[in-house]
């Protein structure tokens, strides 16, 4: 326990002394909010067919895809609330300590927690985009009871505004994430296996620039033995508030 306490103190010092602190988050940070991960034990793809969010399958079978998409993303996620990990990052940003978050998540929980600078690498479930005219609509402004939700403007087929398999990363999200990672001298990596390209390269950029990586994951990731300076094999909702307390003691 003493060794772990020392590691918490050392990581807290790195956070407090950071010139440009950032966070990179994946599905693991939202598991404590009741949102299952896509892969691994209890993952969504153990229950649902991942083809439902392949862009070619969606285009050819929109009604079938939408039937599953509503279950996966709009029924299961609507009751999720930010957990202490989301809230800690939001508070650090409010204090001016954290400069921004790069997230692979599409659940909007960082924003609900109060975070302002959030780059959604894979888009968001909160908006729908028309596949015909390209207009975006907040999901509550659309009748999701339709078998195939249609555009209020042109009646074209709507698609959730997150990245489907076979689609590219939104240019703005990629460029902003790259800028944030390039400026960062300390990055907190939370709840990601580090396997999804090109998002997984963001912590690598920080490390290549001489930065410090603080990793929080319940299981080792591709970062653990390669680039992580600190590794906390714990739930994010437990260790992030503990780190916040340790940072306060340094003030």
Short mmCIF file of the C-alpha atoms (twelve columns), coordinates in Angstrom:
data_MODEL
# 
_entry.id   MODEL 
# 
loop_
_atom_site.group_PDB 
_atom_site.id 
_atom_site.type_symbol 
_atom_site.label_atom_id 
_atom_site.label_alt_id 
_atom_site.label_comp_id 
_atom_site.label_asym_id 
_atom_site.label_seq_id 
_atom_site.Cartn_x 
_atom_site.Cartn_y 
_atom_site.Cartn_z 
_atom_site.pdbx_PDB_model_num 
ATOM 1   C CA . UNK A 1   0.000   0.000   0.000   1 
ATOM 2   C CA . UNK A 2   2.866   2.351   0.787   1 
ATOM 3   C CA . UNK A 3   4.327   1.834   -2.684  1 
ATOM 4   C CA . UNK A 4   0.956   2.620   -4.275  1 
ATOM 5   C CA . UNK A 5   0.602   5.729   -2.117  1 
ATOM 6   C CA . UNK A 6   4.028   6.883   -3.260  1 
ATOM 7   C CA . UNK A 7   3.050   6.317   -6.883  1 
ATOM 8   C CA . UNK A 8   -0.116  8.374   -6.385  1 
ATOM 9   C CA . UNK A 9   1.939   11.180  -4.874  1 
ATOM 10  C CA . UNK A 10  4.442   11.099  -7.719  1 
ATOM 11  C CA . UNK A 11  1.695   11.098  -10.346 1 
ATOM 12  C CA . UNK A 12  -0.022  13.981  -8.516  1 
ATOM 13  C CA . UNK A 13  3.211   15.968  -8.684  1 
ATOM 14  C CA . UNK A 14  3.431   15.337  -12.439 1 
ATOM 15  C CA . UNK A 15  -0.171  16.544  -12.829 1 
ATOM 16  C CA . UNK A 16  0.314   19.653  -10.700 1 
ATOM 17  C CA . UNK A 17  3.583   20.617  -12.386 1 
ATOM 18  C CA . UNK A 18  2.352   19.984  -15.929 1 
ATOM 19  C CA . UNK A 19  2.621   22.901  -18.310 1 
ATOM 20  C CA . UNK A 20  -0.029  21.431  -20.626 1 
ATOM 21  C CA . UNK A 21  -2.056  18.598  -19.072 1 
ATOM 22  C CA . UNK A 22  -4.447  16.635  -21.292 1 
ATOM 23  C CA . UNK A 23  -6.548  13.472  -21.092 1 
ATOM 24  C CA . UNK A 24  -7.192  10.701  -23.597 1 
ATOM 25  C CA . UNK A 25  -10.225 8.555   -22.795 1 
ATOM 26  C CA . UNK A 26  -11.818 5.377   -24.067 1 
ATOM 27  C CA . UNK A 27  -14.789 3.146   -23.282 1 
ATOM 28  C CA . UNK A 28  -13.414 2.130   -19.887 1 
ATOM 29  C CA . UNK A 29  -14.119 5.519   -18.328 1 
ATOM 30  C CA . UNK A 30  -17.842 5.150   -19.084 1 
ATOM 31  C CA . UNK A 31  -18.260 1.543   -17.924 1 
ATOM 32  C CA . UNK A 32  -18.788 2.864   -14.388 1 
ATOM 33  C CA . UNK A 33  -21.658 4.954   -15.790 1 
ATOM 34  C CA . UNK A 34  -23.387 1.793   -16.992 1 
ATOM 35  C CA . UNK A 35  -22.276 1.899   -20.631 1 
ATOM 36  C CA . UNK A 36  -20.736 -1.425  -21.692 1 
ATOM 37  C CA . UNK A 37  -17.567 -1.442  -23.804 1 
ATOM 38  C CA . UNK A 38  -17.693 -2.632  -27.393 1 
ATOM 39  C CA . UNK A 39  -15.159 -5.421  -26.946 1 
ATOM 40  C CA . UNK A 40  -14.100 -7.841  -24.231 1 
ATOM 41  C CA . UNK A 41  -16.101 -9.284  -21.371 1 
ATOM 42  C CA . UNK A 42  -19.632 -7.897  -21.337 1 
ATOM 43  C CA . UNK A 43  -18.923 -6.035  -24.585 1 
ATOM 44  C CA . UNK A 44  -21.676 -4.954  -26.950 1 
ATOM 45  C CA . UNK A 45  -20.274 -7.002  -29.808 1 
ATOM 46  C CA . UNK A 46  -20.844 -10.162 -27.764 1 
ATOM 47  C CA . UNK A 47  -24.548 -9.361  -27.899 1 
ATOM 48  C CA . UNK A 48  -24.987 -7.451  -31.153 1 
ATOM 49  C CA . UNK A 49  -23.654 -7.811  -34.685 1 
ATOM 50  C CA . UNK A 50  -20.988 -5.128  -35.339 1 
ATOM 51  C CA . UNK A 51  -22.036 -5.110  -39.014 1 
ATOM 52  C CA . UNK A 52  -24.911 -2.855  -37.928 1 
ATOM 53  C CA . UNK A 53  -22.489 0.064   -37.843 1 
ATOM 54  C CA . UNK A 54  -20.513 -0.838  -40.946 1 
ATOM 55  C CA . UNK A 55  -21.200 1.979   -43.394 1 
ATOM 56  C CA . UNK A 56  -21.711 -0.322  -46.398 1 
ATOM 57  C CA . UNK A 57  -24.131 -2.561  -44.468 1 
ATOM 58  C CA . UNK A 58  -26.008 0.476   -43.156 1 
ATOM 59  C CA . UNK A 59  -26.382 1.895   -46.656 1 
ATOM 60  C CA . UNK A 60  -27.711 -1.404  -47.995 1 
ATOM 61  C CA . UNK A 61  -29.820 -2.375  -44.949 1 
ATOM 62  C CA . UNK A 62  -30.810 0.879   -43.213 1 
ATOM 63  C CA . UNK A 63  -33.966 -0.454  -41.561 1 
ATOM 64  C CA . UNK A 64  -32.172 -3.453  -40.047 1 
ATOM 65  C CA . UNK A 65  -29.255 -1.305  -38.913 1 
ATOM 66  C CA . UNK A 66  -31.474 1.346   -37.366 1 
ATOM 67  C CA . UNK A 67  -33.437 -1.282  -35.443 1 
ATOM 68  C CA . UNK A 68  -30.252 -2.389  -33.676 1 
ATOM 69  C CA . UNK A 69  -28.697 1.092   -33.449 1 
ATOM 70  C CA . UNK A 70  -31.697 2.342   -31.453 1 
ATOM 71  C CA . UNK A 71  -31.294 -0.517  -28.974 1 
ATOM 72  C CA . UNK A 72  -27.520 -0.198  -28.665 1 
ATOM 73  C CA . UNK A 73  -27.060 3.545   -28.586 1 
ATOM 74  C CA . UNK A 74  -30.318 5.304   -27.822 1 
ATOM 75  C CA . UNK A 75  -32.064 2.996   -25.361 1 
ATOM 76  C CA . UNK A 76  -29.063 1.765   -23.383 1 
ATOM 77  C CA . UNK A 77  -27.188 5.085   -23.165 1 
ATOM 78  C CA . UNK A 78  -30.008 7.479   -22.284 1 
ATOM 79  C CA . UNK A 79  -29.920 6.723   -18.541 1 
ATOM 80  C CA . UNK A 80  -26.112 6.995   -18.226 1 
ATOM 81  C CA . UNK A 81  -24.738 9.802   -16.063 1 
ATOM 82  C CA . UNK A 82  -21.177 11.089  -15.590 1 
ATOM 83  C CA . UNK A 83  -19.244 9.252   -12.890 1 
ATOM 84  C CA . UNK A 84  -16.518 10.593  -10.534 1 
ATOM 85  C CA . UNK A 85  -13.853 10.114  -13.236 1 
ATOM 86  C CA . UNK A 86  -15.692 12.399  -15.696 1 
ATOM 87  C CA . UNK A 87  -16.386 14.891  -12.909 1 
ATOM 88  C CA . UNK A 88  -12.749 15.013  -11.779 1 
ATOM 89  C CA . UNK A 89  -11.525 15.818  -15.291 1 
ATOM 90  C CA . UNK A 90  -14.201 18.513  -15.647 1 
ATOM 91  C CA . UNK A 91  -13.182 20.059  -12.320 1 
ATOM 92  C CA . UNK A 92  -9.520  20.082  -13.319 1 
ATOM 93  C CA . UNK A 93  -10.422 21.936  -16.511 1 
ATOM 94  C CA . UNK A 94  -12.485 24.435  -14.500 1 
ATOM 95  C CA . UNK A 95  -9.433  25.017  -12.288 1 
ATOM 96  C CA . UNK A 96  -7.280  25.623  -15.368 1 
ATOM 97  C CA . UNK A 97  -5.212  22.516  -14.719 1 
ATOM 98  C CA . UNK A 98  -6.488  20.371  -17.603 1 
ATOM 99  C CA . UNK A 99  -6.301  21.910  -21.084 1 
ATOM 100 C CA . UNK A 100 -8.555  19.479  -22.928 1 
ATOM 101 C CA . UNK A 101 -9.785  15.944  -23.540 1 
ATOM 102 C CA . UNK A 102 -9.437  13.718  -26.572 1 
ATOM 103 C CA . UNK A 103 -12.101 11.026  -26.325 1 
ATOM 104 C CA . UNK A 104 -12.870 7.959   -28.386 1 
ATOM 105 C CA . UNK A 105 -16.290 7.855   -26.736 1 
ATOM 106 C CA . UNK A 106 -19.494 8.987   -28.397 1 
ATOM 107 C CA . UNK A 107 -21.623 9.184   -25.230 1 
ATOM 108 C CA . UNK A 108 -21.323 12.935  -24.429 1 
ATOM 109 C CA . UNK A 109 -20.630 12.196  -20.736 1 
ATOM 110 C CA . UNK A 110 -17.580 14.464  -20.596 1 
ATOM 111 C CA . UNK A 111 -19.705 17.409  -21.697 1 
ATOM 112 C CA . UNK A 112 -22.483 16.466  -19.267 1 
ATOM 113 C CA . UNK A 113 -19.896 16.476  -16.493 1 
ATOM 114 C CA . UNK A 114 -18.993 20.057  -17.419 1 
ATOM 115 C CA . UNK A 115 -15.929 19.639  -19.637 1 
ATOM 116 C CA . UNK A 116 -15.729 22.315  -22.341 1 
ATOM 117 C CA . UNK A 117 -12.729 21.401  -24.506 1 
ATOM 118 C CA . UNK A 118 -13.602 17.907  -25.709 1 
ATOM 119 C CA . UNK A 119 -12.543 16.542  -29.074 1 
ATOM 120 C CA . UNK A 120 -14.745 13.603  -30.027 1 
ATOM 121 C CA . UNK A 121 -12.431 11.553  -32.199 1 
ATOM 122 C CA . UNK A 122 -15.175 9.181   -33.302 1 
ATOM 123 C CA . UNK A 123 -18.091 11.612  -33.369 1 
ATOM 124 C CA . UNK A 124 -21.168 11.673  -31.147 1 
ATOM 125 C CA . UNK A 125 -24.410 9.823   -30.588 1 
ATOM 126 C CA . UNK A 126 -26.085 13.131  -29.708 1 
ATOM 127 C CA . UNK A 127 -26.452 14.258  -33.326 1 
ATOM 128 C CA . UNK A 128 -27.814 12.721  -36.506 1 
ATOM 129 C CA . UNK A 129 -26.647 13.698  -39.968 1 
ATOM 130 C CA . UNK A 130 -28.635 13.506  -43.197 1 
ATOM 131 C CA . UNK A 131 -27.043 11.210  -45.769 1 
ATOM 132 C CA . UNK A 132 -28.609 13.317  -48.549 1 
ATOM 133 C CA . UNK A 133 -28.370 17.018  -47.638 1 
ATOM 134 C CA . UNK A 134 -25.722 16.755  -44.904 1 
ATOM 135 C CA . UNK A 135 -27.601 18.748  -42.255 1 
ATOM 136 C CA . UNK A 136 -27.153 17.806  -38.590 1 
ATOM 137 C CA . UNK A 137 -29.922 17.494  -36.017 1 
ATOM 138 C CA . UNK A 138 -29.882 16.993  -32.266 1 
ATOM 139 C CA . UNK A 139 -31.226 13.515  -31.606 1 
ATOM 140 C CA . UNK A 140 -34.159 14.718  -29.483 1 
ATOM 141 C CA . UNK A 141 -35.348 16.869  -32.410 1 
ATOM 142 C CA . UNK A 142 -35.892 13.755  -34.523 1 
ATOM 143 C CA . UNK A 143 -38.609 11.104  -34.248 1 
ATOM 144 C CA . UNK A 144 -36.585 8.006   -33.462 1 
ATOM 145 C CA . UNK A 145 -39.750 5.905   -33.436 1 
ATOM 146 C CA . UNK A 146 -39.577 5.822   -37.230 1 
ATOM 147 C CA . UNK A 147 -38.227 2.558   -38.637 1 
ATOM 148 C CA . UNK A 148 -35.722 4.626   -40.610 1 
ATOM 149 C CA . UNK A 149 -35.431 8.131   -39.113 1 
ATOM 150 C CA . UNK A 150 -35.619 10.725  -41.862 1 
ATOM 151 C CA . UNK A 151 -34.360 14.267  -42.306 1 
ATOM 152 C CA . UNK A 152 -36.891 16.923  -41.201 1 
ATOM 153 C CA . UNK A 153 -35.683 19.078  -44.100 1 
ATOM 154 C CA . UNK A 154 -35.389 16.810  -47.158 1 
ATOM 155 C CA . UNK A 155 -36.730 13.439  -45.888 1 
ATOM 156 C CA . UNK A 156 -33.393 11.770  -46.646 1 
ATOM 157 C CA . UNK A 157 -32.104 8.910   -44.480 1 
ATOM 158 C CA . UNK A 158 -30.513 10.005  -41.222 1 
ATOM 159 C CA . UNK A 159 -27.388 8.395   -39.774 1 
ATOM 160 C CA . UNK A 160 -25.956 8.790   -36.254 1 
ATOM 161 C CA . UNK A 161 -23.130 11.329  -36.431 1 
ATOM 162 C CA . UNK A 162 -20.439 8.999   -35.181 1 
ATOM 163 C CA . UNK A 163 -17.815 7.146   -37.187 1 
ATOM 164 C CA . UNK A 164 -19.044 3.865   -38.645 1 
ATOM 165 C CA . UNK A 165 -16.652 1.099   -39.607 1 
ATOM 166 C CA . UNK A 166 -15.413 1.976   -43.072 1 
ATOM 167 C CA . UNK A 167 -15.642 5.755   -42.542 1 
ATOM 168 C CA . UNK A 168 -12.827 8.225   -42.002 1 
ATOM 169 C CA . UNK A 169 -12.167 10.272  -38.889 1 
ATOM 170 C CA . UNK A 170 -13.759 13.764  -39.032 1 
ATOM 171 C CA . UNK A 171 -11.046 16.166  -40.165 1 
ATOM 172 C CA . UNK A 172 -11.731 18.767  -37.492 1 
ATOM 173 C CA . UNK A 173 -11.667 16.244  -34.643 1 
ATOM 174 C CA . UNK A 174 -8.447  14.720  -35.946 1 
ATOM 175 C CA . UNK A 175 -6.654  18.046  -36.446 1 
ATOM 176 C CA . UNK A 176 -7.715  19.415  -33.048 1 
ATOM 177 C CA . UNK A 177 -6.726  16.189  -31.282 1 
ATOM 178 C CA . UNK A 178 -3.346  16.255  -32.984 1 
ATOM 179 C CA . UNK A 179 -2.742  19.859  -31.889 1 
ATOM 180 C CA . UNK A 180 -3.728  19.055  -28.306 1 
ATOM 181 C CA . UNK A 181 -1.502  15.975  -28.130 1 
ATOM 182 C CA . UNK A 182 1.412   17.847  -29.716 1 
ATOM 183 C CA . UNK A 183 1.271   20.548  -27.016 1 
ATOM 184 C CA . UNK A 184 0.872   18.128  -24.128 1 
ATOM 185 C CA . UNK A 185 3.676   17.408  -21.673 1 
ATOM 186 C CA . UNK A 186 1.529   15.192  -19.401 1 
ATOM 187 C CA . UNK A 187 -1.339  13.023  -20.647 1 
ATOM 188 C CA . UNK A 188 -3.723  10.988  -18.515 1 
ATOM 189 C CA . UNK A 189 -4.821  7.916   -20.469 1 
ATOM 190 C CA . UNK A 190 -8.056  6.392   -19.177 1 
ATOM 191 C CA . UNK A 191 -9.964  3.264   -20.105 1 
ATOM 192 C CA . UNK A 192 -8.575  2.383   -23.512 1 
ATOM 193 C CA . UNK A 193 -6.779  -0.673  -24.855 1 
ATOM 194 C CA . UNK A 194 -4.724  1.472   -27.223 1 
ATOM 195 C CA . UNK A 195 -5.594  -0.682  -30.233 1 
ATOM 196 C CA . UNK A 196 -7.938  1.475   -32.324 1 
ATOM 197 C CA . UNK A 197 -6.118  3.420   -35.038 1 
ATOM 198 C CA . UNK A 198 -5.488  6.242   -35.569 1 
ATOM 199 C CA . UNK A 199 -6.755  7.462   -32.181 1 
ATOM 200 C CA . UNK A 200 -4.324  5.239   -30.288 1 
ATOM 201 C CA . UNK A 201 -1.395  7.240   -31.655 1 
ATOM 202 C CA . UNK A 202 -2.250  10.346  -29.584 1 
ATOM 203 C CA . UNK A 203 -0.483  9.218   -26.362 1 
ATOM 204 C CA . UNK A 204 2.466   8.058   -28.480 1 
ATOM 205 C CA . UNK A 205 2.857   11.610  -29.809 1 
ATOM 206 C CA . UNK A 206 3.051   12.933  -26.238 1 
ATOM 207 C CA . UNK A 207 5.685   10.348  -25.344 1 
ATOM 208 C CA . UNK A 208 7.720   11.037  -28.488 1 
ATOM 209 C CA . UNK A 209 7.800   14.711  -27.503 1 
ATOM 210 C CA . UNK A 210 9.261   13.808  -24.113 1 
ATOM 211 C CA . UNK A 211 5.974   13.909  -22.195 1 
ATOM 212 C CA . UNK A 212 4.724   11.838  -19.266 1 
ATOM 213 C CA . UNK A 213 1.967   9.237   -19.583 1 
ATOM 214 C CA . UNK A 214 -0.260  8.438   -16.591 1 
ATOM 215 C CA . UNK A 215 -2.334  5.372   -17.459 1 
ATOM 216 C CA . UNK A 216 -5.504  4.237   -15.692 1 
ATOM 217 C CA . UNK A 217 -6.904  0.912   -16.863 1 
ATOM 218 C CA . UNK A 218 -8.411  -2.126  -15.155 1 
ATOM 219 C CA . UNK A 219 -6.334  -4.310  -17.495 1 
ATOM 220 C CA . UNK A 220 -2.926  -3.699  -19.099 1 
ATOM 221 C CA . UNK A 221 -3.030  -2.038  -22.520 1 
ATOM 222 C CA . UNK A 222 -0.619  -1.658  -25.407 1 
ATOM 223 C CA . UNK A 223 0.712   1.419   -23.570 1 
ATOM 224 C CA . UNK A 224 1.411   -0.212  -20.206 1 
ATOM 225 C CA . UNK A 225 4.824   -1.698  -20.936 1 
ATOM 226 C CA . UNK A 226 5.760   0.575   -23.810 1 
ATOM 227 C CA . UNK A 227 5.105   4.244   -22.986 1 
ATOM 228 C CA . UNK A 228 3.335   4.545   -19.620 1 
ATOM 229 C CA . UNK A 229 5.333   6.211   -16.832 1 
ATOM 230 C CA . UNK A 230 2.612   5.458   -14.272 1 
ATOM 231 C CA . UNK A 231 0.106   2.618   -14.434 1 
ATOM 232 C CA . UNK A 232 -2.851  2.423   -12.053 1 
ATOM 233 C CA . UNK A 233 -4.667  -0.890  -12.447 1 
ATOM 234 C CA . UNK A 234 -7.841  0.497   -10.917 1 
ATOM 235 C CA . UNK A 235 -11.258 1.878   -11.788 1 
ATOM 236 C CA . UNK A 236 -11.059 5.437   -13.052 1 
ATOM 237 C CA . UNK A 237 -13.853 6.534   -10.711 1 
ATOM 238 C CA . UNK A 238 -11.668 5.549   -7.761  1 
ATOM 239 C CA . UNK A 239 -8.159  6.620   -8.764  1 
ATOM 240 C CA . UNK A 240 -8.927  9.980   -10.410 1 
ATOM 241 C CA . UNK A 241 -10.602 11.432  -7.276  1 
ATOM 242 C CA . UNK A 242 -7.679  10.029  -5.245  1 
ATOM 243 C CA . UNK A 243 -5.237  11.801  -7.548  1 
ATOM 244 C CA . UNK A 244 -7.281  14.993  -7.231  1 
ATOM 245 C CA . UNK A 245 -6.993  14.822  -3.436  1 
ATOM 246 C CA . UNK A 246 -3.262  14.253  -3.712  1 
ATOM 247 C CA . UNK A 247 -2.930  17.264  -6.023  1 
ATOM 248 C CA . UNK A 248 -4.845  19.433  -3.517  1 
ATOM 249 C CA . UNK A 249 -2.376  18.501  -0.780  1 
ATOM 250 C CA . UNK A 250 0.457   19.856  -2.922  1 
ATOM 251 C CA . UNK A 251 -1.078  23.340  -3.085  1 
# 
